[in-house]
Structure formats: C-alpha cells, structure tokens
Amino acid sequence: MIQGIVQEGLTIESRILGKPIRYSIYLPADYATSVRSYPVVYLLHGSRSDDTAWICYGEVHLTVDELLAARTISPMILVMPDGGNSRYINNHDRSVCYEDFFFQEFLPTIESTYRIKANRWFRGILGLSMGGYGALVYGLRHPEVFSNCVAFSPSIYTDEMIVRMTDAEWAANRASAHGMGLIGHDRLTDHYKSYDPFRLAEANPESLQNLQIYLDCGDQDFRNEGVALFHIRLRQLKITHQYRVRSGSHTWTYWRSGFVSALEFISATFRRS
C-alpha cells in the first residue's frame, strides 16, 4: 500500500502566544511529485495530550492511506496543531489566546506554506474530547471558514450541568479557561456563554445551514449526556447534522473505530456530493 508522508516536530513561531507552537502534518503520497492543491482537515487533540497523539494512538495516517487506496475518500492534508490544555479558545483573562493564534497565525501560515485549497469548501475541522469541543466552537463561531465539523466525544455541557459541577470538576474542566473559583450560576459568565455550543447554535441557526456537522459519542462515554442533549437541541433548531452513538467509551479504541465514517463524511463534503 502506498503510504502518505508524516512529519512531526514542526513549529510555527507565534507572536500571540509568545512561543513556538508545534504541529504534525500528513501529506498525501504524491505531494512531492504533484503540482495539485489539496483539501485540508485540522485535527484537534484532547486534554493532557498533544499533536503527536493522532499518529501515535489514533493511527489516523494509516486509516487515510487505506481509504485512499480504496478510493473512498479524496486525497487530503491533515494538520495537527499542539493545543496544550487551552480548550482552543481565548481565556477569560486573555492570558492564553489560542483562538486568535489559530485563525490569525496558524491557519494562514499553514495554508501559505503547503499547497492547500484555501477555500471553506475544502477546509474541515475534526476533534475529540477537548478537541471535539474546540472543533464545534470553531465551526459554530466561524462557519464561513469551514465546510464541515466533526466532533468525537466533545466536552459540552448544558447550563444545569455546569451549575451542578463539583468544585473539583470545574477546576479540572473549565476554570482556567472561564474563571477560577466560580461556584454555581456564577460560572455562567459572558465569556463562558460566548463559547457555549448551545448558545452559538441558537444565536443564528440560518448561518449554519452550509456547515456539515457530525457528532459521535459512545454509549458508555461520560460525555454522552451533553452530546445527546446538544443533538436534540440541533434538531429543535432544524440544524442539519449527523449523530452517531456506538458501543464504547472515552477511549482511543472507540475513536479509531469511527475515523473511517468520519473521514468519508468529510470527503463527501469536499467532493460536493
């Protein structure tokens, strides 16, 4: 089987974040010998992880190789930035402005460095866990940038779930992004609301009609409740999307088993089918 090109340990200097940010990339096997430009998918990893997880644990490059050999997807470039534990957003105190970095520095640099079709119809975003939240936030806040958005086990919550979180849960999941030491309803700050997928979808459903949304969360996943309620809200808002519940939990085994369908979904958008 012909294999694509994987490069790890690459960096982009960021003025916004004040340091070099690492990324990994997958290039189609014919990238070095062709002159064509390719669609691109940005992959956002989960918390306590980094850009290398997609290759090391997700083996996403092998899945793409197999699908390309079977001609079930179009050739594409995969870009995997290191998001640290940023949640991929701008922090409440702007101590970390990862969203600004991604859209003002990272995406433009990547798409001017590699032969990428710099058009929303050929640009996708996919993430898991924290990265699934990031992918949803980016897709919902920037529907003019992406044609599709895939979220595996995204860390999304209703207001009620946020209010009843224990202090330890808030500290582990949200505090650094939205505010330390907040309790109960005080957690529902304007900053939190500006990054809440429920509110983003409710704000302007019409703007999301051209964004292809795909949700996938295991039936034993501790993120299942929030994802299921988000699916129901999207249905109520008549926002077209696909929703998958398969047997499994919050593990790489589960996510790997879903990559084939997700990448085929993304490629169908690129092919405008």
TIDO-484075 format. One record per atom (N, C-alpha, C): x, y, z; residue in three letters. Coordinates in steps of 0.05 Angstrom, whole numbers, padded with zeros to 5 digits, always signed. Example, Ala and Ser with C-alpha at 12.3 -4.5 7.8 and 13.67 -1.06 7.14 Angstrom:
% TIDO-484075
+00264-00114+00156ala +00246-00090+00156ala +00264-00066+00156ala +00257-00045+00142ser +00273-00021+00143ser +00258+00001+00157ser 
This chain:
% TIDO-484075
+00017-00024+00000met +00000+00000+00000met +00018+00025+00000met +00011+00044-00017ile +00025+00069-00017ile +00019+00085+00008ile +00040+00095+00021gln +00037+00109+00046gln +00041+00139+00043gln +00025+00155+00057gly +00029+00183+00057gly +00053+00191+00074gly +00059+00217+00074ile +00083+00228+00087ile +00074+00240+00114ile +00087+00230+00136val +00081+00241+00162val +00106+00256+00172val +00101+00281+00181gln +00123+00297+00192gln +00114+00307+00219gln +00131+00303+00239glu +00125+00312+00266glu +00147+00331+00276glu +00142+00345+00297gly +00162+00362+00309gly +00166+00388+00294gly +00147+00396+00277leu +00148+00421+00262leu +00139+00443+00281leu +00147+00468+00276thr +00138+00490+00293thr +00131+00515+00277thr +00114+00531+00289ile +00107+00557+00279ile +00112+00577+00302ile +00127+00598+00297glu +00132+00619+00317glu +00106+00635+00320glu +00097+00638+00345ser +00073+00653+00350ser +00078+00678+00366ser +00072+00701+00354arg +00074+00726+00368arg +00051+00728+00389arg +00028+00717+00383ile +00005+00719+00401ile +00009+00703+00426ile +00020+00678+00423leu +00024+00661+00446leu +00052+00664+00458leu +00069+00678+00444gly +00096+00684+00454gly +00115+00661+00455gly +00111+00641+00438lys +00129+00618+00438lys +00124+00602+00412lys +00142+00584+00405pro +00137+00567+00382pro +00116+00546+00388pro +00098+00541+00370ile +00077+00521+00373ile +00083+00498+00354ile +00083+00474+00366arg +00089+00450+00350arg +00065+00441+00335arg +00070+00427+00312tyr +00048+00414+00298tyr +00059+00390+00282tyr +00041+00372+00276ser +00048+00349+00258ser +00031+00352+00233ser +00039+00338+00212ile +00024+00340+00187ile +00026+00314+00172ile +00004+00308+00158tyr +00003+00285+00140tyr -00001+00296+00112tyr +00017+00288+00093leu +00015+00296+00066leu +00010+00272+00048leu -00008+00274+00028pro -00012+00251+00010pro +00014+00242-00003pro +00014+00216-00010ala +00039+00204-00020ala +00050+00218-00045ala +00032+00230-00061asp +00042+00243-00086asp +00047+00273-00082asp +00047+00282-00057tyr +00050+00311-00053tyr +00076+00322-00065tyr +00098+00307-00061ala +00125+00317-00071ala +00127+00316-00101ala +00111+00300-00114thr +00114+00297-00144thr +00092+00310-00159thr +00071+00320-00146ser +00049+00332-00160ser +00051+00363-00158ser +00033+00376-00172val +00031+00405-00171val +00003+00414-00161val -00013+00394-00154arg -00040+00400-00146arg -00042+00411-00118arg -00064+00424-00112ser -00070+00433-00085ser -00091+00414-00073ser -00091+00412-00047tyr -00107+00392-00033tyr -00126+00404-00013tyr -00149+00390-00008pro -00165+00398+00016pro -00150+00393+00041pro -00159+00406+00063val -00145+00403+00088val -00165+00398+00111val -00156+00382+00130val -00171+00377+00154val -00153+00383+00178val -00162+00400+00196tyr -00147+00407+00220tyr -00158+00388+00243tyr -00139+00374+00256leu -00146+00355+00277leu -00138+00366+00304leu -00157+00368+00322leu -00153+00379+00349leu -00154+00357+00370leu -00132+00353+00384his -00129+00332+00404his -00144+00338+00430his -00145+00319+00448gly -00157+00322+00474gly -00139+00333+00495gly -00149+00337+00519ser -00133+00348+00541ser -00112+00328+00550ser -00091+00339+00562arg -00068+00323+00572arg -00057+00307+00549arg -00056+00319+00525ser -00046+00305+00502ser -00031+00326+00485ser -00023+00318+00460asp -00010+00337+00442asp -00014+00328+00414asp -00002+00342+00395asp -00006+00337+00366asp +00002+00309+00358asp +00021+00297+00371thr +00031+00270+00363thr +00011+00248+00369thr -00009+00253+00385ala -00028+00232+00393ala -00043+00221+00369ala -00049+00238+00349trp -00064+00229+00326trp -00049+00207+00311trp -00023+00208+00310ile -00007+00188+00296ile -00001+00165+00315ile +00008+00171+00339cys +00017+00151+00358cys -00006+00133+00367cys -00028+00145+00376tyr -00051+00130+00387tyr -00074+00127+00367tyr -00079+00148+00351gly -00101+00148+00333gly -00095+00133+00307gly -00069+00132+00299glu -00061+00119+00274glu -00078+00129+00251glu -00085+00155+00252val -00102+00166+00232val -00090+00165+00204val -00063+00167+00203his -00049+00165+00177his -00054+00139+00163his -00055+00117+00179leu -00060+00090+00167leu -00088+00088+00156leu -00107+00100+00171thr -00135+00100+00162thr -00137+00115+00135thr -00125+00138+00134val -00126+00154+00109val -00113+00138+00086val -00090+00126+00091asp -00077+00110+00070asp -00096+00088+00059asp -00109+00074+00078glu -00127+00053+00069glu -00151+00063+00053glu -00162+00086+00062leu -00185+00097+00048leu -00177+00108+00021leu -00153+00119+00019leu -00144+00129-00007leu -00139+00106-00026leu -00128+00084-00016ala -00123+00060-00032ala -00149+00049-00043ala -00170+00050-00026ala -00197+00040-00034ala -00213+00061-00050ala -00202+00085-00053arg -00214+00107-00067arg -00241+00115-00056arg -00244+00113-00030thr -00269+00121-00017thr -00267+00150-00006thr -00244+00162-00006ile -00241+00190+00002ile -00222+00203-00019ile -00224+00230-00019ser -00206+00245-00036ser -00179+00249-00021ser -00157+00252-00036pro -00132+00259-00023pro -00134+00285-00007pro -00123+00285+00016met -00126+00309+00034met -00101+00311+00051met -00097+00335+00061ile -00076+00341+00080ile -00088+00342+00108ile -00075+00330+00127leu -00084+00331+00155leu -00063+00348+00171leu -00073+00367+00185val -00056+00385+00201val -00064+00382+00231val -00044+00376+00248met -00049+00370+00276met -00034+00389+00294met -00046+00411+00303pro -00032+00430+00320pro -00031+00420+00349pro -00011+00430+00364asp -00010+00425+00392asp -00026+00446+00407asp -00048+00438+00419gly -00065+00457+00432gly -00061+00459+00462gly -00041+00443+00473gly -00037+00442+00502gly -00064+00436+00516gly -00070+00450+00537asn -00096+00447+00551asn -00112+00473+00548asn -00109+00486+00525ser -00121+00512+00520ser -00151+00512+00516ser -00163+00489+00511arg -00190+00486+00502arg -00194+00500+00475arg -00173+00509+00463tyr -00173+00521+00436tyr -00187+00548+00435tyr -00190+00561+00458ile -00205+00586+00459ile -00187+00608+00471ile -00197+00632+00471asn -00183+00654+00486asn -00192+00653+00515asn -00173+00652+00533asn -00180+00651+00562asn -00195+00676+00570asn -00210+00674+00592his -00226+00697+00603his -00208+00721+00608his -00183+00717+00617asp -00166+00739+00623asp -00146+00744+00601asp -00150+00730+00578arg -00133+00733+00555arg -00103+00726+00561arg -00099+00710+00581ser -00072+00701+00587ser -00063+00681+00565ser -00081+00667+00553val -00076+00649+00531val -00097+00654+00510val -00089+00662+00486cys -00108+00669+00465cys -00104+00649+00442cys -00112+00624+00447tyr -00106+00604+00427tyr -00124+00608+00402tyr -00149+00616+00405glu -00166+00620+00382glu -00154+00642+00364glu -00145+00664+00375asp -00132+00684+00359asp -00108+00673+00344asp -00091+00658+00359phe -00068+00645+00346phe -00077+00628+00322phe -00097+00611+00327phe -00105+00592+00306phe -00114+00606+00280phe -00131+00626+00283phe -00142+00639+00259phe -00125+00662+00248phe -00109+00675+00265gln -00093+00697+00255gln -00065+00689+00247gln -00054+00667+00259glu -00027+00659+00253glu -00025+00631+00242glu -00037+00612+00255phe -00032+00584+00248phe -00044+00577+00221phe -00070+00581+00218leu -00083+00574+00193leu -00072+00588+00169leu -00068+00615+00170pro -00056+00628+00147pro -00027+00619+00140pro -00011+00613+00161thr +00016+00604+00156thr +00016+00576+00143thr -00001+00558+00153ile -00002+00531+00142ile -00011+00532+00112ile -00031+00548+00107glu -00043+00548+00080glu -00027+00565+00060glu -00007+00580+00070ser +00012+00593+00051ser +00037+00576+00048ser +00042+00557+00067thr +00066+00541+00066thr +00062+00516+00049thr +00038+00504+00051tyr +00032+00479+00036tyr +00011+00485+00014tyr +00011+00467-00005arg -00008+00470-00028arg -00036+00461-00019arg -00050+00480-00008ile -00077+00475+00003ile -00097+00492-00012ile -00120+00480-00017lys -00143+00495-00029lys -00154+00513-00007lys -00146+00538-00007ala -00153+00557+00014ala -00182+00568+00009ala -00201+00550+00013asn -00229+00557+00008asn -00245+00540+00028asn -00266+00552+00040arg -00281+00538+00061arg -00292+00512+00051arg -00298+00509+00026trp -00310+00484+00016trp -00290+00461+00018trp -00264+00467+00020phe -00243+00447+00021phe -00228+00448+00048phe -00242+00458+00068arg -00229+00460+00095arg -00247+00448+00116arg -00237+00428+00131gly -00252+00415+00152gly -00238+00417+00178gly -00254+00412+00200ile -00243+00412+00227ile -00254+00387+00241ile -00237+00373+00255leu -00244+00348+00269leu -00229+00348+00296leu -00244+00340+00317gly -00231+00338+00343gly -00243+00318+00360gly -00230+00311+00382leu -00241+00292+00401leu -00237+00302+00430leu -00257+00297+00447ser -00257+00306+00475ser -00254+00336+00476ser -00233+00346+00489met -00229+00375+00489met -00227+00386+00460met -00215+00370+00443gly -00213+00378+00415gly -00239+00377+00400gly -00257+00359+00410gly -00284+00358+00398gly -00300+00383+00405gly -00296+00393+00430tyr -00307+00419+00438tyr -00295+00441+00421tyr -00269+00440+00417gly -00256+00461+00401gly -00266+00461+00372gly -00269+00437+00361ala -00278+00435+00333ala -00307+00447+00331ala -00324+00440+00350leu -00351+00451+00349leu -00351+00482+00352leu -00336+00492+00371val -00334+00520+00375val -00324+00534+00350val -00303+00524+00338tyr -00292+00536+00314tyr -00312+00535+00291tyr -00326+00512+00288gly -00345+00510+00266gly -00369+00529+00270gly -00379+00531+00295leu -00402+00547+00301leu -00396+00577+00302leu -00372+00584+00311arg -00364+00612+00312arg -00353+00623+00285arg -00344+00604+00268his -00332+00612+00243his -00342+00594+00220his -00368+00594+00215pro -00379+00577+00194pro -00370+00586+00166pro -00360+00610+00164glu -00350+00620+00138glu -00323+00608+00132glu -00310+00595+00151val -00283+00584+00148val -00284+00555+00140val -00303+00539+00152phe -00303+00510+00148phe -00328+00501+00134phe -00325+00480+00119ser -00349+00468+00106ser -00360+00445+00123ser -00343+00434+00141asn -00352+00412+00157asn -00339+00412+00184asn -00352+00400+00204cys -00343+00400+00231cys -00349+00372+00243cys -00329+00358+00252val -00333+00331+00264val -00324+00332+00293val -00341+00323+00311ala -00334+00323+00339ala -00339+00296+00351ala -00318+00283+00361phe -00319+00258+00375phe -00319+00264+00405phe -00339+00254+00420ser -00340+00257+00449ser -00333+00285+00459ser -00346+00305+00447pro -00339+00333+00455pro -00347+00339+00483pro -00330+00355+00497ser -00336+00362+00525ser -00355+00386+00525ser -00380+00381+00521ile -00401+00402+00522ile -00421+00396+00543ile -00432+00418+00555tyr -00450+00415+00578tyr -00473+00435+00575tyr -00496+00428+00587thr -00518+00447+00590thr -00511+00465+00614thr -00526+00487+00616asp -00522+00505+00639asp -00526+00490+00665asp -00547+00473+00666glu -00552+00458+00690glu -00529+00440+00698glu -00516+00428+00678met -00493+00411+00684met -00470+00427+00695met -00466+00451+00684ile -00444+00468+00693ile -00450+00477+00722ile -00474+00485+00728val -00481+00495+00755val -00477+00473+00776val -00484+00448+00769arg -00482+00427+00790arg -00455+00413+00791arg -00436+00422+00774met -00409+00410+00776met -00398+00414+00804met -00382+00395+00813thr -00367+00399+00838thr -00345+00419+00833thr -00334+00430+00854asp -00312+00449+00851asp -00288+00435+00837asp -00284+00410+00844ala -00262+00395+00832ala -00266+00391+00802ala -00291+00386+00794glu -00297+00382+00765glu -00293+00409+00751glu -00303+00431+00763trp -00299+00457+00750trp -00270+00464+00747trp -00254+00459+00768ala -00226+00465+00767ala -00212+00448+00746ala -00220+00423+00742ala -00207+00406+00723ala -00215+00412+00694ala -00240+00420+00690asn -00251+00422+00663asn -00252+00450+00651asn -00259+00470+00668arg -00266+00496+00657arg -00252+00520+00670arg -00242+00518+00694ala -00234+00541+00710ala -00213+00558+00696ala -00192+00545+00686ser -00170+00560+00674ser -00179+00576+00650ser -00199+00566+00636ala -00210+00580+00612ala -00229+00601+00619ala -00247+00596+00639his -00270+00614+00643his -00270+00628+00670his -00253+00620+00689gly -00251+00634+00714gly -00248+00615+00738gly -00227+00621+00754met -00222+00604+00777met -00241+00610+00800met -00248+00590+00815gly -00263+00594+00840gly -00292+00601+00837gly -00303+00598+00813leu -00331+00605+00809leu -00349+00582+00818leu -00372+00589+00829ile -00390+00569+00841ile -00418+00573+00829ile -00431+00551+00823gly -00459+00551+00815gly -00464+00569+00791gly -00485+00586+00792his -00493+00603+00770his -00472+00624+00763his -00453+00630+00781asp -00432+00649+00776asp -00414+00640+00753asp -00414+00614+00748arg -00398+00603+00726arg -00408+00611+00698arg -00433+00618+00697leu -00445+00625+00671leu -00440+00654+00663leu -00414+00660+00661thr -00406+00687+00654thr -00410+00693+00624thr -00408+00718+00617asp -00410+00725+00589asp -00389+00711+00573asp -00365+00708+00584his -00343+00694+00570his -00351+00665+00565his -00361+00652+00586tyr -00369+00624+00583tyr -00391+00622+00561tyr -00410+00640+00562lys -00433+00638+00543lys -00423+00643+00514lys -00402+00659+00511ser -00392+00664+00484ser -00380+00640+00471ser -00373+00620+00487tyr -00361+00596+00476tyr -00378+00571+00481tyr -00403+00575+00488asp -00422+00553+00494asp -00434+00544+00468asp -00430+00518+00459pro -00441+00509+00434pro -00471+00511+00432pro -00486+00508+00455phe -00515+00511+00454phe -00522+00539+00446phe -00510+00559+00458arg -00517+00587+00452arg -00507+00594+00424arg -00485+00584+00416leu -00474+00590+00389leu -00494+00580+00368leu -00504+00556+00372ala -00524+00545+00353ala -00550+00560+00353ala -00558+00569+00377glu -00584+00583+00379glu -00583+00611+00368glu -00559+00623+00369ala -00556+00651+00362ala -00564+00657+00333ala -00557+00640+00315asn -00563+00645+00286asn -00563+00618+00271asn -00584+00602+00274pro -00585+00576+00261pro -00582+00578+00231pro -00592+00600+00219glu -00591+00602+00190glu -00562+00603+00179glu -00544+00614+00195ser -00516+00616+00186ser -00502+00589+00186ser -00514+00569+00198leu -00502+00543+00200leu -00512+00523+00179leu -00530+00532+00161gln -00542+00513+00142gln -00522+00501+00123gln -00500+00515+00118asn -00480+00505+00100asn -00456+00491+00114asn -00459+00489+00141leu -00438+00475+00156leu -00447+00446+00161leu -00432+00427+00152gln -00439+00399+00155gln -00428+00390+00183gln -00446+00383+00201ile -00438+00376+00229ile -00442+00346+00233ile -00422+00334+00247tyr -00422+00305+00252tyr -00414+00301+00281tyr -00431+00288+00297leu -00426+00283+00325leu -00424+00253+00329leu -00406+00244+00346asp -00402+00215+00351asp -00393+00212+00380asp -00408+00197+00396cys -00401+00194+00424cys -00411+00166+00433cys -00394+00151+00447gly -00401+00124+00456gly -00423+00123+00476gly -00437+00100+00476asp -00460+00097+00495asp -00451+00096+00524asp -00425+00089+00529gln -00415+00088+00556gln -00396+00112+00563gln -00395+00131+00545asp -00378+00154+00549asp -00389+00174+00569asp -00373+00184+00588phe -00383+00203+00608phe -00391+00230+00595phe -00384+00234+00569arg -00393+00258+00555arg -00420+00254+00541arg -00431+00231+00543asn -00454+00224+00527asn -00478+00242+00532asn -00484+00249+00557glu -00508+00265+00563glu -00507+00292+00549glu -00485+00306+00551gly -00483+00332+00539gly -00486+00331+00509gly -00473+00311+00496val -00474+00308+00467val -00503+00301+00458val -00516+00283+00473ala -00543+00276+00466ala -00562+00300+00468ala -00559+00316+00488leu -00576+00339+00491leu -00570+00360+00470leu -00545+00362+00462phe -00538+00381+00440phe -00550+00371+00414phe -00549+00345+00409his -00563+00334+00385his -00592+00341+00385his -00606+00338+00408ile -00634+00344+00410ile -00639+00374+00404ile -00621+00391+00415arg -00625+00420+00410arg -00621+00427+00381arg -00602+00414+00368leu -00598+00419+00339leu -00622+00411+00323leu -00634+00389+00331arg -00659+00380+00317arg -00681+00401+00321arg -00684+00411+00346gln -00704+00431+00351gln -00700+00456+00335gln -00675+00463+00330leu -00668+00487+00315leu -00668+00481+00285leu -00673+00456+00277lys -00673+00448+00249lys -00646+00453+00236lys -00625+00448+00251ile -00597+00450+00240ile -00589+00422+00232ile -00585+00418+00206thr -00579+00391+00195thr -00552+00382+00207thr -00552+00357+00215his -00527+00345+00226his -00530+00314+00226his -00508+00301+00231gln -00509+00272+00235gln -00500+00266+00263gln -00512+00245+00275tyr -00507+00239+00303tyr -00504+00208+00305tyr -00481+00200+00317arg -00475+00172+00319arg -00471+00165+00349arg -00484+00143+00357val -00479+00131+00383val -00472+00102+00379val -00447+00095+00385arg -00438+00067+00381arg -00430+00056+00408arg -00425+00030+00409ser -00417+00017+00434ser -00388+00024+00440ser -00384+00037+00464gly -00357+00044+00471gly -00356+00067+00491gly -00332+00075+00498ser -00329+00096+00518ser -00309+00117+00508ser -00297+00131+00527his -00279+00153+00521his -00251+00144+00517his -00246+00129+00495thr -00221+00116+00491thr -00212+00118+00462thr -00186+00115+00457trp -00175+00115+00430trp -00186+00092+00414trp -00192+00069+00427thr -00204+00047+00413thr -00230+00055+00400thr -00246+00069+00415tyr -00272+00079+00405tyr -00268+00099+00382tyr -00251+00118+00387trp -00247+00139+00366trp -00235+00128+00341trp -00215+00111+00343arg -00203+00099+00319arg -00224+00085+00302arg -00243+00071+00316ser -00263+00056+00301ser -00283+00074+00286ser -00283+00099+00293gly -00301+00118+00280gly -00289+00135+00258gly -00262+00133+00255phe -00249+00151+00236phe -00257+00146+00207phe -00262+00120+00200val -00269+00114+00172val -00294+00130+00164val -00315+00127+00180ser -00341+00140+00173ser -00338+00171+00174ser -00322+00181+00193ala -00319+00210+00195ala -00304+00221+00172ala -00282+00208+00163leu -00267+00217+00141leu -00282+00215+00115leu -00299+00194+00112glu -00316+00192+00088glu -00336+00214+00088glu -00347+00222+00111phe -00366+00244+00114phe -00352+00270+00105phe -00328+00275+00115ile -00313+00299+00107ile -00307+00299+00077ile -00298+00277+00067ser -00292+00276+00038ser -00316+00281+00021ser -00339+00271+00029ala -00363+00276+00014ala -00369+00306+00012ala -00363+00321+00033thr -00366+00350+00032thr -00346+00362+00012thr -00321+00352+00012phe -00301+00362-00007phe -00309+00356-00035phe -00321+00333-00040arg -00329+00325-00067arg -00356+00339-00075arg -00368+00354-00056arg -00393+00368-00061arg -00415+00348-00069arg -00414+00324-00056ser -00434+00304-00063ser -00458+00306-00043ser 
